[in-house]
Amino acid sequence: NKWRIVFPDNGRQWKQASAFYSGNRIQTTKYTLFTFLPRNIFEQFHRLGNVYFFLLAVLNLFPQVEVFHREITMLPLIVVLLVVMIKDVTEDYRKYRFDKMVNFSKTRVYDK
């Protein structure tokens, strides 16, 4: 039975802010079910190492430049992408559970 105590500011700023923020819900998660894959891949390819391994895999598609087998070149990139995706899913799910716990906790509101 933990309680959150909310002290509202009933001044002019609160009325302006309440027009933009209609709810009192906390959300710290980065992804939704539909945006996880495209957003995660977009963020992962901002890392220089992932771009490097991707370019190696693309170069290996051409037989004139092929040094290793195509599967061997793509393996490090796929492993790194999968490990980071699993890490991001677990972190985001923990944030989701914590947000849900905070959003459904009992509150006391003090009004001036």
MIDREN-905925 format. One line per field, with one value per residue: x, y, z of N, C-alpha, C in turn; residue number from 1. Coordinates in nm, 2 decimals. Layout:
BEGIN
n.x	c(X:...)
n.y	c(Y:...)
n.z	c(Z:...)
ca.x	c(X:...)
ca.y	c(Y:...)
ca.z	c(Z:...)
c.x	c(X:...)
c.y	c(Y:...)
c.z	c(Z:...)
num	c(NUM:...)
This chain:
BEGIN
n.x	c(0.08:0.16:0.17:0.14:0.21:0.07:0.12:-0.05:0.00:-0.20:-0.19:-0.15:0.03:-0.02:-0.27:-0.21:-0.03:-0.20:-0.36:-0.20:-0.11:-0.32:-0.36:-0.25:-0.05:0.24:0.50:0.78:0.88:1.05:0.98:0.70:0.48:0.45:0.64:0.89:1.08:1.14:1.24:1.44:1.62:1.69:1.82:2.03:2.19:2.30:2.53:2.88:3.02:2.83:2.74:2.98:3.01:2.78:2.84:3.05:2.92:2.75:2.94:3.05:2.85:2.91:3.07:3.33:3.46:3.44:3.56:3.53:3.30:2.95:2.78:2.94:3.04:2.81:2.74:2.86:2.74:2.46:2.45:2.53:2.33:2.10:2.16:2.17:1.91:1.76:1.85:1.75:1.47:1.43:1.50:1.31:1.07:1.09:1.08:0.82:0.67:0.73:0.63:0.36:0.31:0.35:0.16:-0.08:-0.08:-0.19:-0.30:-0.27:-0.42:-0.34:-0.51:-0.50)
n.y	c(-0.12:0.15:0.50:0.76:1.10:1.38:1.71:1.96:2.24:2.51:2.73:2.96:2.84:2.57:2.53:2.59:2.39:2.17:2.16:2.05:1.81:1.58:1.35:1.19:1.01:0.81:0.74:0.57:0.41:0.32:0.19:0.07:-0.21:-0.22:-0.04:-0.13:-0.30:-0.15:0.10:0.01:-0.11:0.11:0.27:0.11:0.11:0.35:0.32:0.30:0.06:-0.14:-0.04:-0.07:-0.36:-0.42:-0.30:-0.46:-0.71:-0.64:-0.59:-0.84:-0.97:-0.94:-1.13:-1.07:-0.93:-1.08:-1.22:-1.38:-1.65:-1.57:-1.61:-1.62:-1.36:-1.22:-1.32:-1.20:-0.95:-1.01:-1.15:-0.95:-0.76:-0.91:-0.97:-0.71:-0.64:-0.82:-0.73:-0.47:-0.52:-0.65:-0.45:-0.25:-0.38:-0.41:-0.14:-0.09:-0.25:-0.13:0.13:0.07:-0.02:0.22:0.39:0.27:0.30:0.40:0.73:1.04:1.35:1.68:1.98:2.33)
n.z	c(0.00:-0.11:-0.14:-0.37:-0.36:-0.49:-0.57:-0.70:-0.91:-0.92:-1.08:-1.35:-1.54:-1.52:-1.63:-1.90:-1.96:-1.92:-2.14:-2.34:-2.23:-2.16:-2.00:-1.69:-1.71:-1.69:-1.90:-1.99:-2.18:-2.48:-2.71:-2.91:-2.98:-3.25:-3.35:-3.28:-3.43:-3.68:-3.57:-3.39:-3.56:-3.71:-3.51:-3.45:-3.68:-3.67:-3.54:-3.60:-3.62:-3.69:-3.94:-4.08:-4.08:-4.23:-4.47:-4.55:-4.58:-4.80:-5.00:-5.03:-5.17:-5.43:-5.67:-5.77:-5.57:-5.35:-5.05:-4.83:-4.75:-4.81:-4.60:-4.37:-4.36:-4.30:-4.05:-3.81:-3.80:-3.79:-3.54:-3.36:-3.40:-3.32:-3.05:-2.93:-2.99:-2.83:-2.58:-2.57:-2.59:-2.34:-2.16:-2.22:-2.17:-1.89:-1.82:-1.90:-1.73:-1.48:-1.53:-1.55:-1.30:-1.15:-1.27:-1.19:-0.92:-0.59:-0.51:-0.35:-0.36:-0.31:-0.28:-0.32)
ca.x	c(0.00:0.24:0.09:0.21:0.15:0.07:0.10:-0.07:0.01:-0.32:-0.17:-0.17:0.11:-0.08:-0.38:-0.15:0.02:-0.30:-0.41:-0.11:-0.10:-0.45:-0.35:-0.15:0.01:0.38:0.55:0.92:0.92:1.10:0.92:0.57:0.48:0.46:0.76:1.01:1.17:1.20:1.31:1.56:1.72:1.74:1.91:2.15:2.27:2.37:2.66:2.97:3.06:2.72:2.75:3.10:2.99:2.68:2.90:3.13:2.82:2.71:3.05:3.06:2.75:2.97:3.18:3.46:3.52:3.41:3.68:3.48:3.16:2.85:2.72:3.04:3.05:2.69:2.72:2.88:2.63:2.33:2.47:2.53:2.19:2.01:2.19:2.12:1.76:1.71:1.88:1.65:1.34:1.42:1.50:1.19:0.97:1.11:1.03:0.68:0.61:0.75:0.54:0.23:0.30:0.34:0.04:-0.19:-0.07:-0.29:-0.25:-0.34:-0.40:-0.36:-0.55:-0.48)
ca.y	c(0.00:0.27:0.61:0.87:1.23:1.48:1.85:2.03:2.39:2.55:2.86:2.98:2.75:2.43:2.53:2.59:2.26:2.06:2.16:1.96:1.68:1.55:1.25:1.19:0.88:0.81:0.64:0.59:0.31:0.37:0.13:0.00:-0.34:-0.20:0.04:-0.19:-0.35:-0.04:0.19:-0.05:-0.12:0.25:0.32:0.03:0.14:0.47:0.28:0.28:-0.08:-0.21:0.00:-0.14:-0.50:-0.42:-0.27:-0.58:-0.81:-0.60:-0.61:-0.99:-1.02:-0.94:-1.24:-1.01:-0.87:-1.18:-1.27:-1.49:-1.69:-1.47:-1.64:-1.59:-1.22:-1.17:-1.37:-1.11:-0.85:-1.07:-1.18:-0.83:-0.71:-0.99:-0.95:-0.58:-0.63:-0.89:-0.64:-0.36:-0.57:-0.68:-0.32:-0.18:-0.45:-0.37:0.00:-0.10:-0.30:-0.03:0.24:0.02:-0.02:0.36:0.45:0.22:0.31:0.49:0.86:1.14:1.48:1.80:2.10:2.45)
ca.z	c(0.00:-0.12:-0.19:-0.44:-0.32:-0.60:-0.53:-0.82:-0.91:-0.99:-1.14:-1.50:-1.61:-1.52:-1.73:-2.03:-1.98:-1.92:-2.27:-2.42:-2.16:-2.10:-1.90:-1.59:-1.72:-1.70:-2.00:-2.02:-2.28:-2.60:-2.83:-2.90:-3.05:-3.40:-3.39:-3.23:-3.53:-3.76:-3.49:-3.33:-3.67:-3.74:-3.41:-3.45:-3.79:-3.64:-3.49:-3.71:-3.64:-3.76:-4.08:-4.14:-4.11:-4.33:-4.60:-4.59:-4.63:-4.93:-5.09:-5.05:-5.26:-5.57:-5.68:-5.80:-5.45:-5.24:-4.98:-4.75:-4.79:-4.78:-4.46:-4.27:-4.34:-4.24:-3.92:-3.70:-3.80:-3.74:-3.40:-3.28:-3.41:-3.24:-2.90:-2.89:-2.99:-2.71:-2.46:-2.58:-2.55:-2.20:-2.09:-2.25:-2.10:-1.75:-1.80:-1.92:-1.60:-1.38:-1.56:-1.52:-1.15:-1.10:-1.32:-1.12:-0.78:-0.52:-0.50:-0.27:-0.43:-0.22:-0.35:-0.24)
c.x	c(0.09:0.15:0.19:0.14:0.17:0.03:0.07:-0.05:-0.11:-0.31:-0.19:-0.09:0.05:-0.19:-0.32:-0.10:-0.08:-0.37:-0.33:-0.11:-0.23:-0.45:-0.24:-0.07:0.16:0.42:0.69:0.97:0.96:1.02:0.77:0.58:0.51:0.59:0.89:1.11:1.23:1.29:1.44:1.66:1.78:1.84:2.04:2.24:2.32:2.51:2.76:3.01:2.96:2.72:2.87:3.07:2.88:2.75:2.99:3.04:2.78:2.82:3.07:2.96:2.80:3.08:3.32:3.54:3.51:3.54:3.64:3.35:3.06:2.80:2.82:3.05:2.92:2.67:2.75:2.78:2.50:2.34:2.46:2.39:2.09:2.03:2.14:1.97:1.70:1.73:1.78:1.51:1.33:1.42:1.37:1.07:0.97:1.05:0.88:0.61:0.62:0.65:0.39:0.21:0.28:0.21:-0.08:-0.18:-0.17:-0.22:-0.33:-0.31:-0.43:-0.40:-0.54:-0.61)
c.y	c(0.13:0.38:0.71:1.00:1.33:1.62:1.93:2.18:2.44:2.69:2.85:2.87:2.61:2.43:2.53:2.45:2.15:2.06:2.06:1.82:1.65:1.45:1.27:1.06:0.89:0.70:0.67:0.49:0.38:0.32:0.09:-0.13:-0.32:-0.12:-0.02:-0.22:-0.23:0.06:0.14:-0.07:0.01:0.30:0.24:0.06:0.29:0.45:0.25:0.14:-0.16:-0.17:-0.06:-0.28:-0.51:-0.40:-0.39:-0.69:-0.77:-0.62:-0.76:-1.05:-1.02:-1.04:-1.18:-0.97:-0.97:-1.23:-1.39:-1.54:-1.59:-1.49:-1.60:-1.44:-1.16:-1.21:-1.28:-1.00:-0.90:-1.10:-1.06:-0.77:-0.78:-0.97:-0.82:-0.57:-0.70:-0.80:-0.53:-0.40:-0.59:-0.54:-0.25:-0.25:-0.42:-0.23:-0.01:-0.15:-0.20:0.09:0.19:0.02:0.12:0.42:0.40:0.22:0.41:0.62:0.94:1.28:1.59:1.92:2.22:2.51)
c.z	c(0.00:-0.19:-0.26:-0.39:-0.43:-0.55:-0.66:-0.80:-0.99:-1.05:-1.29:-1.58:-1.62:-1.62:-1.87:-2.06:-1.99:-2.06:-2.36:-2.36:-2.09:-2.00:-1.80:-1.59:-1.75:-1.81:-2.03:-2.12:-2.41:-2.72:-2.80:-2.98:-3.20:-3.44:-3.35:-3.34:-3.62:-3.68:-3.43:-3.44:-3.71:-3.64:-3.42:-3.57:-3.78:-3.57:-3.60:-3.73:-3.72:-3.91:-4.15:-4.18:-4.22:-4.47:-4.65:-4.64:-4.77:-5.03:-5.12:-5.14:-5.41:-5.57:-5.71:-5.67:-5.33:-5.19:-4.90:-4.81:-4.74:-4.64:-4.35:-4.25:-4.28:-4.10:-3.81:-3.69:-3.75:-3.59:-3.32:-3.28:-3.32:-3.09:-2.86:-2.89:-2.87:-2.59:-2.46:-2.54:-2.40:-2.12:-2.10:-2.18:-1.95:-1.73:-1.81:-1.79:-1.49:-1.40:-1.53:-1.37:-1.10:-1.15:-1.24:-0.97:-0.72:-0.51:-0.40:-0.34:-0.32:-0.31:-0.26:-0.20)
num	c(1:2:3:4:5:6:7:8:9:10:11:12:13:14:15:16:17:18:19:20:21:22:23:24:25:26:27:28:29:30:31:32:33:34:35:36:37:38:39:40:41:42:43:44:45:46:47:48:49:50:51:52:53:54:55:56:57:58:59:60:61:62:63:64:65:66:67:68:69:70:71:72:73:74:75:76:77:78:79:80:81:82:83:84:85:86:87:88:89:90:91:92:93:94:95:96:97:98:99:100:101:102:103:104:105:106:107:108:109:110:111:112)
